[in-house]
Structure formats: C-alpha cells, structure tokens
C-alpha cells in the first residue's frame, strides 16, 4: 500500500540566511513521501533563487509566486496547489527534527479524522531567548504533553503555527485559510477548537523555533496585542459566552480597558471589577469599577479575567475555586 502524501506549506519572504537549514531538515526527514509548496511572498533577497535551486534538484519541491500579498494569501495559494491527504505548515526560518513528519502522521493515522497532531517546540536564537519566550515554550509544551491545549486557549495561541498536521478534509471543514483574520495561526487554532478537533498529546520536541529581532511575529502590526485581544473576544462571544448569564470583566489595565471598550461597542452589558483599591469606585468609559468581592452577590456570572500578574492569577484561580467556579465554563483567562 502506498504511503500517504504529506503536503508541507511554506510561505517565505526574505529568509535567505535561514532557508538552507529549513529545507535540508525537510530532506532529512525519516518519512519521505512529502511535497513542499513553497510560496515566494515578494522576497527582495535571494530566497526565491535558493528555493528554485532545490526545486531543480528534487521534484518534491514546488516553487510558486504569491499572486496576492501577505502570509494568508500565500497559504491559500500553497493549499490550492497541494495534493496530499495530510497537511502541515512550516516556517521558512525554522528547523524540523528528523522524525517530525513521521511522528505526526503516525499519530493521525492512529487516531483518525477530527484530530490535530501537534508536537513540542524548542526556541533557539543566536542572541539568547527572552524570559517571555522561555515561559511561553514551557507553558505550550506542558499543554501539548497532555493534549489539553484548548483549556487555556484564551491566554495565547495554544498550537504553534509551524507544528501541526491534520487530514485535508478536516482543514477544509474548518475553512482552511479563507478567513482574513490576523493573527492567522491563532484564528485557525480557534477554528480547530470550534470544530472539536482533539489535540493528540505529544511528549517529543518536533520543531525548533527560531527567534531573532526581525521575525515577523515581533515586527508586524498584525501580531500586535490589540489583534490578539480582538480575536479572543470574537471567539469567546461566538463559542463560550452565555447571554443568559451576567458577564464580568476582571481587571482595568490595558487589556481590561480594551476588552471593556469592545464590549461597549458591541452593546454587551457587563460588570467591571478589579482588586486595585485605587481604581475601585472610579469610572472608565462611563462604567463604574466595583470590588471583585461583588462576584459573591451575582447570580451565576461568567467572568473574563484580564489580570496578567502570575501571582495574582493564582490568587484569582483560588478565589474562583472557593466559589465553586470552573475554568472555561465560569471564568476565562484572557492573559
């Protein structure tokens, strides 16, 4: 029986200095029945020429030029030209471990459709990894080890964009790369969640994630904090918000204010609470801020928590536990 074809979608733009390592890591995969759909997103360096040299030597590499502009249109073009029953995405500045495709494909074959194969990731950099990225890596890998990624989906993107694989039919079912919403990887993750695709636990590092100062997620406006907050609130209102319950927003920092403003713009009523004595009783956007103890007097509320401090988050979790409230049903951490 012929082995399934895996399609690897790779948008690239001006990553010439990293592409050789990336493409060589694909050639060195233990699983060999793959195709690469590499989409040149208007590079101005020699990236296009470099990928073209691989395509001339190995017919599994296919090079296209983005007819539109940006990563979403590049991904659409890659997917449109793909033939595989299994789809995965790769970043042109990263490196696969040798067994990445084999491990994820075997997981999907074992578990069947409506599953997402994922893997643990490891950041690397020539200038060192920041504390923030180190914490994100540890948090993400802990979720991936148990397949409980969705349990904290409103905090950050819980599936790394270059380290997932799923069946082609499932990607089509959740609308693939058609939405124009950024950040595109977080939007796709929410659609996996919406369609109840189970994350398959994985204890192996399958992907090396490169960090450097000019990386797109560090520099492009589409990955700014307000985009993340907008997408979180959009999917919360669509998937988890119960209109029959009172909604509270806990926290009045930047994120709390942004969420509050969006709710007001959408004519969604809420009670604003915080644990900062200097803000309690104040009015922001004509909304009074109440002491968080107000929660005790409310009848079955739902709460969006925008408090970022880790120690404060532990206290808040403990507080909700005493009120017999459940995460992802009664309260949702947005940071």
C-alpha positions in Angstrom: 0.0 0.0 0.0 1.3 3.4 -1.0 2.3 5.7 1.9 0.1 8.8 2.3 1.4 12.1 0.8 2.1 14.9 3.2 1.8 18.4 1.9 4.1 21.0 3.6 3.0 24.6 3.1 5.9 27.1 3.3 5.3 30.9 2.7 8.7 32.7 2.6 9.9 36.3 2.4 13.5 37.4 2.7 14.7 34.5 4.8 17.6 33.6 2.6 20.0 33.2 5.5 17.8 30.5 7.2 16.3 28.7 4.2 19.0 26.1 3.7 18.8 24.8 7.2 15.0 24.7 6.9 14.9 22.9 3.6 17.7 20.5 4.5 15.7 19.5 7.6 12.8 18.5 5.4 15.1 16.5 3.0 16.4 14.7 6.1 13.0 13.5 7.3 12.6 9.9 8.2 9.3 10.0 6.3 10.0 10.7 2.6 6.6 10.8 0.9 6.1 14.6 1.1 5.8 17.6 -1.1 6.7 21.2 -0.4 4.6 24.0 -1.7 6.9 27.0 -1.2 5.3 30.4 -1.9 7.6 33.4 -2.5 5.8 36.4 -0.9 7.6 39.1 -2.9 11.1 38.5 -1.5 13.8 41.1 -2.3 16.7 38.9 -1.4 17.9 35.7 -3.0 15.4 33.5 -1.2 13.5 32.8 -4.4 16.6 31.7 -6.2 17.7 29.5 -3.4 14.3 27.6 -3.2 14.4 27.3 -7.0 17.7 25.5 -6.8 16.1 22.9 -4.5 13.2 22.5 -6.9 15.5 21.8 -9.8 17.3 19.0 -7.9 14.2 17.5 -6.2 10.8 17.4 -7.8 9.2 17.2 -4.3 9.9 20.9 -4.0 7.5 23.2 -5.9 8.0 26.9 -6.1 5.2 29.5 -6.7 5.0 33.3 -6.5 2.3 34.8 -4.3 -0.4 36.3 -6.6 -1.6 38.4 -3.7 0.3 39.7 -0.8 0.9 38.5 2.8 1.0 35.2 4.6 -2.7 34.4 4.4 -2.8 34.7 0.6 0.4 32.7 0.4 -1.0 29.9 2.5 -4.2 29.9 0.3 -2.1 29.5 -2.8 0.0 26.7 -1.2 -3.0 24.8 -0.1 -4.7 25.2 -3.5 -1.7 23.6 -5.2 -1.3 20.8 -2.7 -2.2 17.2 -3.3 -1.6 15.5 0.0 -4.3 13.9 2.2 -2.3 15.3 5.2 -1.4 18.9 5.5 1.2 20.7 7.7 2.7 24.1 7.7 6.4 25.1 8.1 8.1 28.4 8.7 11.0 29.1 6.4 13.3 30.2 9.2 12.8 27.1 11.4 14.1 23.5 11.6 12.3 20.2 11.7 13.6 17.4 13.8 14.3 14.3 11.7 11.2 12.4 12.8 8.7 15.2 12.8 6.6 14.2 9.8 6.7 10.5 10.8 5.6 11.1 14.4 2.7 13.4 13.5 1.5 11.3 10.5 1.5 8.1 12.6 -0.5 9.9 15.3 -3.1 11.0 12.8 -3.4 7.6 11.2 -3.8 6.0 14.6 -6.4 8.5 15.9 -8.3 9.2 12.6 -10.0 12.3 11.4 -11.1 15.2 13.7 -7.7 15.1 15.4 -4.8 17.5 15.3 -1.3 16.1 15.5 0.9 18.5 17.4 4.5 18.5 18.8 6.6 20.1 21.4 8.8 23.0 20.3 12.1 24.4 21.3 13.1 28.0 20.8 16.7 28.8 19.7 18.5 32.0 18.9 21.9 33.4 18.3 21.3 36.2 20.8 19.6 34.2 23.6 15.9 33.5 24.4 13.9 36.1 26.4 12.2 35.1 29.6 8.8 35.7 27.9 9.5 33.2 25.1 11.0 30.7 27.6 7.8 30.8 29.6 5.7 30.5 26.5 7.7 27.5 25.4 7.3 25.7 28.8 3.6 26.6 29.0 2.9 25.4 25.5 4.8 22.2 25.9 3.1 21.4 29.1 -0.3 21.7 27.4 0.9 19.6 24.4 2.2 16.8 26.6 -1.4 16.1 27.8 -3.3 17.3 24.7 -5.2 19.9 26.9 -4.2 22.8 24.7 -7.8 24.2 24.5 -8.0 24.5 28.2 -6.1 27.8 28.1 -6.9 28.9 24.5 -7.9 32.5 25.6 -4.5 33.1 27.1 -2.3 32.7 24.0 -2.2 30.7 20.8 -2.1 27.1 22.1 -1.0 25.4 18.9 2.3 26.5 17.3 1.8 27.6 13.7 4.6 25.5 12.3 4.0 22.4 14.3 0.6 20.8 13.5 -0.8 18.3 11.0 -4.3 17.3 10.2 -6.3 15.5 7.5 -7.0 17.5 4.4 -10.8 17.0 4.8 -10.7 18.5 8.3 -8.8 21.5 7.2 -11.4 22.1 4.5 -14.2 21.6 7.0 -12.9 24.3 9.3 -12.4 26.7 6.3 -8.7 26.3 5.9 -7.0 29.7 5.2 -10.0 31.5 3.8 -10.6 34.0 6.7 -8.7 37.2 6.5 -8.3 37.5 10.3 -4.9 38.0 11.9 -3.0 36.6 13.6 -3.9 33.8 11.2 -2.4 31.0 13.3 -4.5 31.9 16.3 -7.6 32.2 14.2 -7.1 28.7 12.8 -6.5 27.3 16.3 -9.8 28.7 17.4 -11.5 27.0 14.4 -9.9 23.7 15.4 -11.4 24.3 18.9 -14.8 25.3 17.4 -14.9 22.1 15.4 -13.9 20.0 18.4 -10.8 18.6 16.8 -9.0 16.7 19.5 -5.3 17.6 20.1 -3.2 14.4 20.2 -0.8 14.5 23.2 2.9 14.5 22.4 6.0 14.4 24.6 8.6 14.9 21.9 10.2 18.1 20.6 9.4 18.0 16.9 10.2 21.6 15.9 13.0 24.1 16.5 11.5 27.6 16.5 14.0 30.3 15.6 13.8 33.7 17.3 15.5 36.8 16.0 14.8 40.6 16.2 13.3 40.9 12.7 11.0 37.9 13.0 7.5 38.7 11.6 5.7 38.0 14.8 7.9 40.5 16.6 7.6 43.3 14.0 4.4 43.1 12.0 1.3 45.1 13.2 -0.9 42.0 12.6 0.7 40.5 15.7 0.2 43.4 18.0 -1.6 42.9 21.3 -4.9 44.5 20.1 -5.2 42.0 17.3 -4.9 39.1 19.8 -7.5 40.7 22.1 -10.0 41.2 19.3 -9.7 37.6 18.1 -10.1 36.3 21.7 -13.2 38.3 22.3 -14.7 37.5 18.9 -14.4 33.7 19.5 -15.5 34.0 23.2 -18.7 35.7 22.2 -19.3 33.1 19.5 -18.3 30.0 21.3 -18.4 30.3 25.1 -20.4 33.4 26.1 -23.8 32.5 27.6 -26.1 35.5 27.0 -28.4 34.4 29.8 -25.7 35.0 32.4 -24.2 38.2 33.8 -20.8 39.0 32.4 -18.0 40.5 34.4 -14.6 41.8 33.3 -11.9 41.5 36.0 -9.0 43.9 35.6 -8.6 47.5 34.4 -5.2 47.6 32.8 -4.6 47.9 29.1 -6.2 44.5 28.3 -9.1 45.1 30.6 -9.8 48.5 29.1 -9.5 47.2 25.6 -12.0 44.3 26.3 -14.4 46.7 28.1 -14.3 49.1 25.2 -15.1 46.4 22.7 -18.0 45.1 24.8 -19.4 48.6 25.0 -19.0 49.0 21.2 -21.0 45.7 20.7 -23.7 46.8 23.2 -22.9 43.9 25.5 -23.6 44.8 29.2 -21.1 43.7 31.8 -20.0 44.5 35.4 -16.4 45.7 35.7 -14.5 44.5 38.7 -10.9 44.8 40.0 -8.7 44.3 43.0 -6.9 47.6 42.8 -8.1 49.9 45.6 -7.0 53.0 43.6 -9.4 52.1 40.8 -12.4 50.8 42.7 -15.2 53.3 42.5 -13.7 55.1 39.6 -15.5 55.4 36.2 -13.9 54.4 32.9 -15.9 54.7 29.7 -18.8 55.7 32.0 -18.6 52.3 33.7 -18.0 52.1 37.4 -15.4 49.7 38.7 -16.5 47.5 41.6 -14.6 45.4 44.1 -14.1 41.9 42.9 -16.0 40.7 46.0 -19.1 41.8 44.1 -18.9 38.4 42.4 -20.3 36.7 45.5 -23.5 38.6 45.2 -24.0 37.9 41.5 -26.3 35.1 40.3 -24.2 32.7 38.2 -21.9 35.1 36.4 -19.4 34.4 33.7 -16.0 36.2 34.0 -13.3 37.4 31.6 -10.1 37.8 33.6 -7.5 40.3 32.1 -5.0 40.3 35.0 -1.6 39.4 33.8 0.4 39.1 37.0 1.1 35.4 37.6 0.8 35.6 41.4 -2.5 37.5 41.1 -3.7 34.8 38.6 -3.0 32.1 41.2 -5.0 34.0 43.8 -7.8 34.6 41.3 -7.9 30.8 40.5 -8.1 30.0 44.2 -10.8 32.6 44.7 -13.0 31.1 41.9 -12.3 27.6 43.3 -13.8 28.7 46.6 -16.8 30.0 44.8 -17.0 26.5 43.1 -16.5 28.1 39.6 -15.0 26.1 36.7 -12.4 27.3 34.3 -13.6 27.6 30.6 -17.2 27.5 31.8 -17.5 30.2 34.5 -14.2 32.1 34.0 -11.8 32.6 31.2 -8.3 34.0 31.5 -7.5 36.3 28.6 -3.8 36.7 29.5 
